[in-house]
Amino acid sequence: MKTLGLVYLLAFVGVGSRGAGDWRGPGKGMISQMDCVAELAETSVSLPGEGSWRCVVEPGPYGGGIALAADGLKVELLDAEGGTFRLSGPAGKELWRDMGVGWNPYEPLWLETVQEAKRMRVQLLIADGVTVVAMSPWFPQPAGKPTSALRFRTMQNTARFALWARVPEPFVEYTPNNPSALRIPQAGDTSWQAVGGGAWRWRTTDKRELQQIRSVERTTLIRTAKLTAEGTYRCRIRLNKGTCGGGMLVHTDPEAKTGYLVWCG
């Protein structure tokens, strides 16, 4: 699937009552919200059938959030720079969130629910429908019948929504070694703190090796849980080709401004 032009394939068909914002339908199966100031803009389209649903979203450049809602579920992308992918259930109760997802303005992304008879989950993929950005664990399927509409929402941002549909099968199946399960820090985790714009993760779920996978000038991952102040500190490091350097900072503070730096580079 080509990324360029993906969201331009689509008449403003089946669009329900419009809320605040500047909603437009430039092509078949696509709708845009062009007001970046509106605190909350919402509209809906027809979503007949049962089971899983998916939609392409293309966030604008203003840093606010966007959301999709159907079947008692709400899936949100919030805070573009840090990037949070959040799932809420009936009555707006937060079920799960993945912080530090990050995305680029105007980059098409797939938001997808995977719904079975007794359980459900959500996932976020890039435009190829193969590469997973975020994936939730399984949750009990909310009670009630499927809704006949999919609601689009923006919060101080512009966005395009396209290719919405009910689907019989997800793009990818669940795997425990998914980006969300490996990302550091996790929501509510006070043992780790990332400084700078890096993307830190465990290499596998056994949590014995760390990786930094984003090209940034400098980033630090701080172990905030208290360790003994004495003894030997040891760490094996492998620098990828093109990396200027890397190392270990000991006896530091939460802002990584003090301590002793052992650097290779």
BAFI-3210 file (N, C-alpha, C; in Angstrom, 3 decimals, decimal comma, padded with zeros to 6 digits):
// residues 265
n [1|2|3|4|5|6|7|8|9|10|11|12|13|14|15|16|17|18|19|20|21|22|23|24|25|26|27|28|29|30|31|32|33|34|35|36|37|38|39|40|41|42|43|44|45|46|47|48|49|50|51|52|53|54|55|56|57|58|59|60|61|62|63|64|65|66|67|68|69|70|71|72|73|74|75|76|77|78|79|80|81|82|83|84|85|86|87|88|89|90|91|92|93|94|95|96|97|98|99|100|101|102|103|104|105|106|107|108|109|110|111|112|113|114|115|116|117|118|119|120|121|122|123|124|125|126|127|128|129|130|131|132|133|134|135|136|137|138|139|140|141|142|143|144|145|146|147|148|149|150|151|152|153|154|155|156|157|158|159|160|161|162|163|164|165|166|167|168|169|170|171|172|173|174|175|176|177|178|179|180|181|182|183|184|185|186|187|188|189|190|191|192|193|194|195|196|197|198|199|200|201|202|203|204|205|206|207|208|209|210|211|212|213|214|215|216|217|218|219|220|221|222|223|224|225|226|227|228|229|230|231|232|233|234|235|236|237|238|239|240|241|242|243|244|245|246|247|248|249|250|251|252|253|254|255|256|257|258|259|260|261|262|263|264|265]
n.u [000,844|000,636|001,985|001,932|-000,608|-002,598|-004,838|-006,250|-007,822|-010,406|-016,622|-018,152|-019,890|-022,600|-022,260|-023,009|-024,858|-023,307|-020,951|-019,306|-016,585|-014,897|-016,023|-015,379|-015,867|-013,877|-013,573|-014,665|-015,604|-013,963|-013,331|-012,693|-011,502|-011,061|-010,611|-008,410|-008,609|-010,879|-012,036|-013,351|-014,457|-016,847|-018,238|-020,134|-020,206|-021,813|-021,650|-022,260|-023,035|-021,182|-018,650|-015,047|-013,552|-011,961|-009,951|-008,374|-006,364|-005,219|-003,348|-003,313|-000,959|-000,990|-000,724|-002,794|-005,415|-006,966|-009,825|-011,616|-014,779|-016,927|-019,250|-019,233|-016,592|-013,700|-011,048|-008,019|-005,625|-003,213|-001,475|000,922|003,822|004,920|003,191|000,509|-001,380|-004,563|-007,079|-010,471|-013,311|-016,862|-018,754|-016,548|-014,352|-010,936|-009,123|-006,608|-003,375|-000,724|002,225|004,445|004,310|004,266|004,095|004,050|002,979|000,449|000,958|-000,348|-002,140|-003,248|-005,961|-007,238|-009,698|-009,899|-012,176|-013,634|-015,832|-015,803|-013,734|-011,553|-009,292|-007,029|-005,151|-002,441|-001,186|001,255|000,873|001,232|-000,122|001,074|003,296|003,514|002,725|001,674|000,081|-002,548|-003,156|-005,433|-008,877|-011,991|-014,862|-017,018|-020,385|-023,516|-025,104|-023,571|-022,842|-024,337|-022,905|-019,881|-017,969|-016,165|-013,653|-012,007|-009,578|-008,535|-007,030|-006,405|-007,560|-007,673|-009,920|-010,387|-011,320|-012,883|-014,309|-016,076|-014,457|-013,496|-011,131|-008,113|-005,358|-002,896|-001,979|-002,143|000,832|003,064|005,553|005,287|005,439|004,271|004,253|006,948|007,900|009,500|009,230|006,443|002,900|002,185|004,464|006,959|009,567|011,315|012,599|012,540|014,684|014,968|014,418|014,296|013,510|012,926|013,180|012,562|014,415|013,331|010,606|011,718|013,169|015,926|017,689|018,214|017,089|017,654|015,931|015,480|016,589|018,183|019,646|020,606|019,788|018,576|018,015|016,729|017,120|014,987|014,251|015,507|018,892|021,686|024,212|026,830|029,405|029,838|029,238|028,018|027,749|026,924|027,419|026,321|026,992|025,186|025,829|026,845|026,093|026,997|027,923|027,739|026,803|027,088|025,521|026,070|025,023|023,224|020,652|017,027|016,829|019,061|021,376|023,470|026,138|028,278|029,748|030,311|031,626|031,447|032,682]
n.v [-001,180|002,200|005,005|007,757|009,833|008,248|009,011|010,457|009,048|008,944|010,660|012,660|010,891|009,524|011,062|012,150|014,342|017,485|018,826|021,389|023,206|023,030|021,143|019,148|017,438|016,296|014,115|010,798|008,800|010,119|012,535|015,814|017,908|021,236|023,303|024,560|025,697|025,108|023,900|021,480|019,471|017,624|014,959|012,463|009,285|006,762|003,433|000,536|-002,920|-005,526|-006,262|-005,840|-002,625|-000,151|002,734|005,226|007,799|011,146|013,200|016,751|019,593|020,881|019,980|019,235|016,863|013,871|011,740|008,620|007,014|004,334|001,657|001,789|002,270|004,374|005,678|007,358|009,744|011,674|014,711|015,383|015,654|014,268|012,103|010,123|007,195|006,214|004,213|004,142|002,975|002,224|004,980|006,574|005,627|005,191|002,616|001,849|003,090|004,228|005,808|008,148|007,446|009,047|010,856|012,038|015,152|015,129|012,535|009,522|007,193|004,027|003,400|000,840|-001,391|-004,563|-006,907|-009,526|-012,246|-012,252|-010,604|-007,743|-005,478|-002,774|-001,239|000,547|001,440|002,117|003,513|001,331|-000,812|-002,917|-002,435|-002,088|000,440|000,836|-001,269|-002,603|-004,572|-007,410|-006,833|-007,270|-007,642|-004,896|-004,763|-004,846|-003,846|-003,461|-000,132|001,992|003,993|005,824|007,970|010,949|012,989|016,033|017,849|020,905|020,737|020,001|017,502|014,579|011,975|008,692|005,869|004,305|001,405|-001,687|-004,716|-008,133|-009,347|-008,530|-006,298|-007,198|-009,877|-010,378|-009,943|-010,636|-009,375|-006,617|-003,122|-001,412|-002,917|-003,089|-000,540|002,191|004,942|003,105|003,872|005,253|004,217|004,716|004,097|004,626|007,313|009,309|011,571|014,142|013,649|010,916|007,450|004,977|001,484|-001,915|-004,698|-007,275|-009,030|-010,098|-008,161|-007,482|-006,187|-002,936|-000,598|002,234|003,823|005,996|008,627|011,148|014,190|014,035|011,908|010,625|007,904|007,488|005,646|005,792|004,513|003,853|002,973|001,243|003,358|002,671|000,457|-001,471|-000,289|-001,459|-001,905|-003,140|-001,862|-001,266|000,483|001,653|001,883|005,062|006,353|008,866|008,549|007,001|006,069|005,752|007,246|007,988|008,366|010,498|013,065|013,669|015,275|014,739|016,333|016,266|014,246|011,442|010,807|008,154|007,700|006,631|007,309]
n.w [000,000|-000,892|000,727|000,048|-001,020|000,038|001,612|-000,217|-001,901|-001,515|-001,453|000,172|001,889|003,646|005,930|009,139|011,384|011,783|014,082|015,990|014,409|011,188|008,975|006,147|003,009|000,817|-000,937|-002,001|000,692|002,520|005,051|006,282|008,921|009,361|011,138|013,360|015,815|017,302|020,374|020,682|018,135|016,374|014,452|012,585|010,832|008,837|010,020|009,422|010,333|012,107|014,570|014,244|013,531|011,463|010,564|008,574|009,796|009,617|011,235|011,931|012,066|014,557|017,147|018,863|019,847|018,387|017,843|017,672|017,884|018,673|019,231|022,031|022,619|022,735|020,930|021,054|019,829|021,268|022,035|020,117|020,133|022,412|022,349|022,847|022,869|023,410|024,979|025,769|027,590|028,007|029,327|029,356|030,803|031,298|029,851|028,984|028,079|025,957|026,233|024,636|021,978|019,595|016,470|013,053|011,668|009,174|008,453|007,373|009,366|010,562|012,630|014,528|015,738|017,315|017,594|019,303|020,315|023,155|023,911|023,308|021,613|020,721|018,048|016,490|013,382|010,783|007,447|005,734|006,734|007,973|009,659|013,050|015,347|017,888|020,326|022,147|025,168|025,594|026,394|028,228|026,177|025,679|026,910|025,058|021,930|018,649|017,520|014,997|013,892|013,351|015,196|014,653|016,024|016,902|018,772|019,180|016,805|013,339|010,993|008,858|007,969|006,795|004,662|006,401|007,888|008,620|009,441|008,787|009,631|011,439|010,608|011,658|013,870|017,451|019,380|022,039|022,115|021,310|020,212|022,184|024,574|025,026|025,274|027,021|029,261|030,693|030,997|034,102|035,214|037,482|037,745|035,717|033,733|030,894|029,250|026,905|023,329|022,736|021,855|023,844|024,612|025,682|024,454|024,282|025,921|028,224|029,448|029,726|028,103|026,807|024,311|022,193|019,771|018,141|016,048|017,454|018,810|021,473|024,167|027,280|029,440|032,582|035,491|037,957|040,267|043,485|043,896|045,334|046,648|046,562|045,279|042,247|039,002|035,977|032,474|029,302|026,065|022,744|019,891|017,188|013,634|012,579|014,885|017,190|019,774|023,081|026,427|030,039|032,780|036,084|039,534|039,150|038,618|038,433|036,125|034,709|035,024|036,757|038,155|037,146|034,099|031,963|028,938|025,559|022,508]
ca.u [000,000|001,436|001,679|001,572|-001,905|-003,507|-006,101|-006,889|-008,567|-011,769|-017,575|-018,650|-021,046|-023,005|-021,840|-024,132|-024,968|-022,006|-020,838|-018,443|-015,475|-015,070|-015,996|-015,458|-015,722|-013,312|-013,567|-015,499|-015,092|-013,007|-013,833|-011,635|-011,852|-010,051|-010,515|-007,406|-008,843|-012,014|-011,712|-013,905|-015,261|-017,254|-019,259|-020,214|-020,519|-022,460|-020,749|-023,143|-022,416|-020,713|-017,251|-013,943|-013,577|-010,697|-010,035|-007,140|-006,376|-004,058|-003,385|-002,746|000,316|-001,178|-000,390|-003,945|-005,745|-008,051|-010,422|-012,658|-015,613|-018,008|-019,439|-018,874|-015,145|-013,110|-009,615|-007,518|-004,227|-003,095|-000,157|001,756|005,261|005,164|002,426|-000,193|-002,438|-005,383|-008,337|-011,447|-014,496|-018,134|-018,738|-015,285|-013,332|-009,695|-008,727|-005,187|-002,719|000,683|002,842|005,661|004,110|004,775|003,731|004,376|001,827|000,093|001,324|-001,511|-002,024|-004,437|-006,481|-008,018|-010,142|-009,987|-013,257|-014,099|-017,066|-015,665|-012,604|-011,230|-008,072|-006,846|-003,778|-002,101|-000,208|001,537|-000,006|001,390|-000,985|001,920|004,182|002,754|003,242|001,214|-000,868|-003,015|-003,488|-006,841|-009,816|-013,323|-015,696|-018,122|-021,729|-024,345|-025,075|-022,726|-023,485|-024,419|-022,183|-018,516|-017,820|-014,851|-013,507|-010,713|-009,416|-007,521|-006,185|-007,064|-007,341|-008,430|-010,342|-010,677|-011,321|-013,492|-015,028|-016,055|-013,548|-013,561|-009,831|-007,212|-004,143|-001,882|-002,424|-001,485|002,106|003,516|006,706|004,837|006,091|003,713|004,694|008,387|008,254|009,856|008,489|005,036|002,005|002,168|005,750|007,797|010,921|012,139|012,249|013,298|015,003|015,283|013,399|014,577|012,488|013,553|012,368|013,231|014,576|012,333|009,820|012,462|013,623|017,334|018,454|017,548|017,404|017,208|015,726|015,152|017,748|018,097|020,965|021,006|018,691|019,008|017,004|017,157|016,524|014,640|014,181|016,744|019,883|022,724|025,148|028,176|029,551|030,307|028,241|028,508|026,763|027,455|026,782|026,667|026,595|024,873|026,593|026,388|025,865|028,177|028,439|026,789|027,478|026,355|025,584|025,791|024,832|022,621|019,397|015,930|017,012|020,335|022,285|024,593|026,621|029,521|029,448|031,269|031,173|032,170|032,329]
ca.v [000,000|003,394|006,015|009,003|009,858|007,256|009,564|011,208|008,121|008,882|011,719|012,980|010,011|008,952|011,866|012,521|015,731|018,075|019,633|022,544|022,951|023,243|019,804|019,125|016,120|016,516|012,944|009,696|008,068|010,888|013,767|016,609|018,966|022,214|024,342|024,162|026,436|024,551|023,051|020,165|019,384|016,228|014,563|011,003|008,654|005,464|002,306|-000,629|-004,224|-005,920|-006,666|-004,891|-001,513|000,557|004,010|005,979|009,154|011,953|014,340|018,018|019,975|021,847|019,399|018,777|015,447|013,380|010,556|007,845|006,361|003,465|000,423|002,024|002,433|005,594|005,543|008,720|010,135|012,916|015,316|014,867|015,589|013,107|011,058|009,148|006,417|005,878|003,499|004,312|002,152|002,872|006,070|007,294|005,097|004,828|001,216|001,630|004,123|004,037|007,125|008,217|006,850|010,025|010,745|013,216|015,771|014,722|011,139|008,642|006,099|003,192|003,064|-000,379|-002,212|-006,001|-007,289|-010,901|-012,445|-011,938|-009,749|-006,757|-004,705|-001,767|-001,126|001,676|001,013|003,092|003,381|000,073|-001,829|-004,016|-001,987|-001,723|001,537|000,590|-002,384|-002,780|-005,949|-007,763|-006,421|-007,837|-006,935|-004,181|-005,267|-004,014|-004,078|-002,523|001,101|002,122|005,193|006,053|009,391|011,565|014,111|016,708|018,747|021,894|020,235|019,601|016,077|013,882|010,620|008,043|004,413|003,652|000,190|-002,896|-005,673|-009,459|-009,758|-007,400|-006,246|-008,056|-010,574|-009,942|-010,526|-010,024|-008,516|-005,490|-001,879|-000,843|-003,714|-002,924|000,867|002,711|004,347|002,804|004,735|004,958|003,670|005,727|003,562|005,114|008,628|009,631|012,976|014,303|013,143|009,540|006,407|003,890|000,273|-003,187|-005,464|-008,339|-008,944|-010,508|-006,890|-007,549|-005,308|-001,704|-000,038|003,577|003,574|007,226|009,460|012,460|014,707|013,427|011,468|009,866|007,157|007,514|004,691|006,627|003,686|004,012|001,903|001,485|004,399|002,122|-000,762|-001,397|-000,096|-002,113|-001,952|-003,391|-000,963|-001,444|001,660|001,391|002,657|006,443|006,940|009,626|008,050|006,534|005,744|005,541|008,357|007,468|009,359|011,652|013,582|013,420|016,048|014,304|017,475|016,023|012,876|011,086|010,254|007,263|007,928|005,980|007,990]
ca.w [000,000|-000,980|001,729|-000,603|-001,661|000,589|002,061|-001,280|-002,725|-001,097|-001,512|001,485|001,855|004,920|007,055|009,980|011,813|012,050|015,277|015,798|013,504|009,754|008,403|004,686|002,408|-000,516|-001,820|-001,540|001,837|003,315|005,644|006,902|009,865|009,002|012,164|014,346|017,052|018,032|021,516|020,394|016,914|016,249|013,497|012,526|009,548|008,977|010,210|009,604|010,507|013,420|014,669|014,254|012,592|011,292|009,854|008,393|010,338|009,245|012,159|011,506|012,680|015,645|018,436|019,627|019,733|017,543|018,454|017,011|018,884|018,218|020,011|023,421|022,726|022,198|020,684|020,910|019,678|022,017|022,266|019,039|020,391|023,263|021,698|023,666|022,229|024,576|024,794|026,842|027,450|028,314|030,313|029,285|031,700|030,613|029,990|028,668|027,270|025,624|026,119|023,843|020,647|018,637|015,056|012,264|011,032|007,806|008,211|007,540|010,316|010,739|013,951|014,312|016,857|017,049|018,495|019,270|021,074|024,577|024,188|022,289|021,789|019,681|017,562|015,636|012,384|009,742|006,289|005,015|007,316|008,446|010,718|014,250|016,168|019,254|020,421|023,520|025,561|025,457|027,424|028,012|025,202|026,329|026,657|024,203|020,501|017,903|017,079|013,531|013,483|013,823|015,491|014,498|016,951|016,980|019,902|018,836|015,726|012,106|010,721|007,828|008,297|005,514|004,519|007,566|007,493|009,435|008,800|009,416|010,167|011,667|009,801|012,277|015,070|018,684|019,770|023,302|021,849|020,493|020,629|023,421|025,710|025,210|025,392|028,336|030,378|030,522|031,754|035,531|035,648|038,119|037,885|034,622|033,203|029,693|029,035|025,487|022,414|022,327|021,934|024,578|024,691|025,938|023,209|024,370|027,148|029,422|030,025|030,108|027,211|026,416|023,002|021,851|018,346|017,406|015,758|018,099|019,161|022,745|025,017|028,452|030,187|033,984|036,421|039,104|041,477|044,237|043,903|046,333|046,233|046,510|044,512|040,867|037,959|034,767|031,395|027,957|025,105|021,334|019,138|015,788|012,662|012,461|016,202|017,615|021,041|024,078|027,662|031,276|033,718|037,427|040,596|038,490|039,154|037,479|034,899|034,123|034,996|037,657|038,146|036,471|032,782|031,310|027,559|024,466|021,268]
c.u [000,882|001,012|001,206|000,227|-002,923|-004,848|-006,797|-007,689|-010,068|-012,698|-018,004|-019,945|-021,349|-022,595|-023,054|-024,091|-023,604|-022,034|-020,036|-017,316|-015,852|-014,916|-016,211|-015,271|-015,205|-013,368|-014,382|-014,833|-014,059|-013,684|-012,696|-012,240|-010,729|-009,863|-009,558|-007,636|-009,906|-011,549|-012,163|-014,776|-015,587|-018,305|-019,261|-020,532|-021,163|-021,420|-021,596|-022,350|-021,997|-019,219|-016,275|-014,160|-012,211|-010,924|-008,632|-007,327|-005,083|-004,065|-002,768|-001,520|000,202|-001,031|-001,555|-004,269|-006,815|-008,568|-011,434|-013,465|-016,727|-018,081|-019,051|-017,396|-014,727|-011,602|-009,084|-006,019|-004,093|-001,652|000,892|003,222|005,612|004,447|001,821|-001,306|-003,280|-006,689|-009,213|-012,670|-015,759|-017,988|-017,389|-014,191|-012,097|-009,337|-007,222|-004,659|-001,259|001,271|004,104|005,543|004,685|004,261|004,088|003,101|001,683|000,530|000,104|-001,210|-003,334|-004,742|-007,443|-008,434|-010,189|-010,983|-013,692|-015,321|-016,945|-014,505|-012,339|-009,886|-008,015|-005,391|-003,655|-000,993|000,079|000,747|000,132|000,500|-000,234|002,715|003,379|003,480|002,888|000,163|-001,250|-003,094|-004,974|-007,636|-011,154|-014,131|-016,825|-019,477|-022,496|-024,160|-024,129|-023,513|-023,447|-023,662|-020,792|-018,351|-016,361|-014,793|-012,111|-010,732|-008,240|-006,515|-007,045|-006,787|-008,139|-008,732|-010,789|-010,741|-011,901|-014,334|-015,074|-015,212|-013,624|-012,264|-008,956|-006,033|-003,087|-002,468|-001,629|-000,153|002,561|004,714|006,314|005,428|005,571|004,201|006,165|008,806|008,548|009,819|007,056|004,201|001,982|003,469|006,609|009,239|011,876|011,648|013,148|013,467|015,465|014,245|013,605|013,386|013,140|012,620|013,238|013,361|013,573|011,624|010,554|013,148|015,042|018,200|017,591|017,983|016,924|017,136|015,402|016,404|017,534|019,500|021,471|019,756|019,240|017,819|017,504|016,391|016,255|014,477|015,538|017,604|020,913|023,740|026,575|028,202|030,008|029,130|028,809|027,390|027,467|026,696|027,259|026,118|026,335|025,692|025,990|026,102|027,128|028,752|027,328|027,527|026,536|026,606|025,187|025,730|024,229|021,337|018,308|016,040|018,318|021,331|023,489|025,049|027,914|029,187|030,608|030,835|032,072|031,752|033,371]
c.v [001,233|004,393|007,297|008,876|008,924|007,857|010,413|010,318|008,335|010,032|011,813|012,224|009,505|009,760|012,347|013,980|016,264|018,887|020,878|022,178|023,194|021,903|019,867|017,705|016,210|015,321|011,832|008,956|008,797|012,145|014,464|017,612|019,990|023,319|023,891|024,801|025,770|023,636|021,612|020,257|017,922|016,056|013,050|010,554|007,307|004,355|001,051|-001,913|-004,482|-006,184|-005,521|-003,762|-000,836|001,831|004,582|007,373|009,849|013,203|015,590|018,395|020,790|021,258|018,935|017,331|015,156|012,091|009,919|007,139|005,573|002,270|000,592|002,215|003,786|005,404|006,934|008,757|011,520|013,394|014,790|014,705|014,401|011,895|010,053|008,509|005,850|005,197|003,721|003,465|002,925|003,891|006,786|006,793|004,669|003,382|001,027|002,841|003,770|005,423|007,049|007,589|007,775|009,786|012,050|013,820|015,322|013,297|010,238|007,471|005,318|003,050|001,905|-001,000|-003,664|-006,551|-008,732|-011,043|-011,982|-010,997|-008,789|-006,094|-003,665|-001,757|000,047|001,232|002,162|002,717|002,063|-001,038|-003,029|-003,617|-001,446|-000,603|001,309|-000,504|-002,573|-004,255|-006,200|-007,258|-007,112|-006,981|-006,208|-004,783|-004,309|-004,329|-003,089|-001,281|001,187|003,323|005,200|007,556|009,814|012,788|014,695|017,654|019,668|021,349|020,029|018,124|015,651|012,478|009,945|006,523|003,698|002,468|-000,796|-003,930|-007,018|-009,876|-008,526|-007,425|-007,199|-008,692|-010,079|-010,673|-009,875|-009,102|-007,364|-004,183|-001,304|-001,587|-003,491|-001,483|001,266|004,248|004,026|003,790|004,304|004,407|004,795|005,265|004,077|006,489|008,933|011,143|013,132|013,621|011,718|008,618|005,170|002,696|-000,895|-003,933|-006,604|-008,215|-009,483|-009,323|-006,966|-006,618|-004,127|-001,285|001,413|003,616|004,822|008,067|010,867|012,895|014,083|013,040|010,593|009,152|006,994|006,468|005,444|005,830|003,735|002,759|002,216|002,496|003,880|000,856|-000,495|-001,246|-000,666|-002,149|-002,231|-002,514|-001,287|-000,251|001,276|002,294|004,050|007,119|007,630|009,113|007,587|006,167|005,619|006,717|007,844|008,609|010,637|012,074|013,390|014,198|015,703|015,455|017,297|014,576|012,702|010,345|009,404|007,170|007,203|006,656|009,027]
c.w [000,000|000,081|001,077|-001,283|-001,061|000,949|000,996|-002,213|-002,609|-001,456|-000,117|001,616|003,253|006,122|007,828|010,366|012,213|013,334|014,987|014,839|012,062|009,057|006,897|004,189|000,999|-001,448|-001,230|-000,379|002,653|003,841|006,358|007,875|009,783|010,039|013,255|015,708|017,929|019,166|021,272|019,151|016,670|015,165|013,416|011,114|009,825|009,084|010,455|009,816|011,933|013,380|014,588|013,253|012,562|010,503|009,703|009,001|009,914|010,117|011,542|012,325|013,954|017,035|019,275|019,332|018,709|018,171|017,519|018,093|018,219|019,148|021,484|023,669|022,165|022,112|020,356|020,630|020,284|022,041|021,291|019,408|021,284|022,705|022,645|022,846|023,357|024,174|026,017|026,536|027,729|029,445|030,364|030,186|030,904|030,908|029,856|027,930|027,073|025,397|025,265|022,471|019,581|017,221|014,367|011,686|009,582|007,472|008,410|008,471|010,342|012,230|013,774|015,646|016,401|018,062|018,247|020,173|022,520|024,901|023,035|022,623|020,672|019,248|016,599|014,700|011,428|008,495|005,546|005,561|007,855|009,688|011,896|015,000|017,627|019,229|021,887|023,877|025,327|026,656|027,171|027,036|025,929|025,956|025,747|022,731|019,816|017,508|015,559|013,017|014,082|014,004|015,331|015,407|016,830|018,169|019,606|017,820|014,485|011,870|009,497|008,311|007,008|005,656|005,737|007,109|008,645|008,700|009,525|010,097|010,392|010,704|010,346|013,532|016,286|018,890|021,071|023,115|020,925|021,018|021,942|024,655|026,031|025,481|026,844|028,274|029,984|031,333|033,213|036,073|036,215|038,277|036,819|034,195|032,025|029,576|027,592|024,627|021,956|022,441|022,547|024,673|025,144|024,613|023,148|025,723|028,389|030,112|030,565|029,254|026,795|025,017|022,938|020,338|017,542|017,237|016,336|018,497|020,454|023,530|026,135|029,064|031,612|034,770|037,719|040,386|042,174|044,175|044,986|045,792|046,102|045,666|043,096|039,917|036,660|033,726|030,075|026,971|023,698|020,570|017,691|014,881|012,518|013,784|016,686|018,933|021,960|025,336|028,837|032,213|035,098|038,429|040,009|039,198|038,099|036,164|034,185|034,005|035,916|037,508|037,383|035,182|032,284|029,856|026,568|023,167|020,881]
res [m|k|t|l|g|l|v|y|l|l|a|f|v|g|v|g|s|r|g|a|g|d|w|r|g|p|g|k|g|m|i|s|q|m|d|c|v|a|e|l|a|e|t|s|v|s|l|p|g|e|g|s|w|r|c|v|v|e|p|g|p|y|g|g|g|i|a|l|a|a|d|g|l|k|v|e|l|l|d|a|e|g|g|t|f|r|l|s|g|p|a|g|k|e|l|w|r|d|m|g|v|g|w|n|p|y|e|p|l|w|l|e|t|v|q|e|a|k|r|m|r|v|q|l|l|i|a|d|g|v|t|v|v|a|m|s|p|w|f|p|q|p|a|g|k|p|t|s|a|l|r|f|r|t|m|q|n|t|a|r|f|a|l|w|a|r|v|p|e|p|f|v|e|y|t|p|n|n|p|s|a|l|r|i|p|q|a|g|d|t|s|w|q|a|v|g|g|g|a|w|r|w|r|t|t|d|k|r|e|l|q|q|i|r|s|v|e|r|t|t|l|i|r|t|a|k|l|t|a|e|g|t|y|r|c|r|i|r|l|n|k|g|t|c|g|g|g|m|l|v|h|t|d|p|e|a|k|t|g|y|l|v|w|c|g]
***
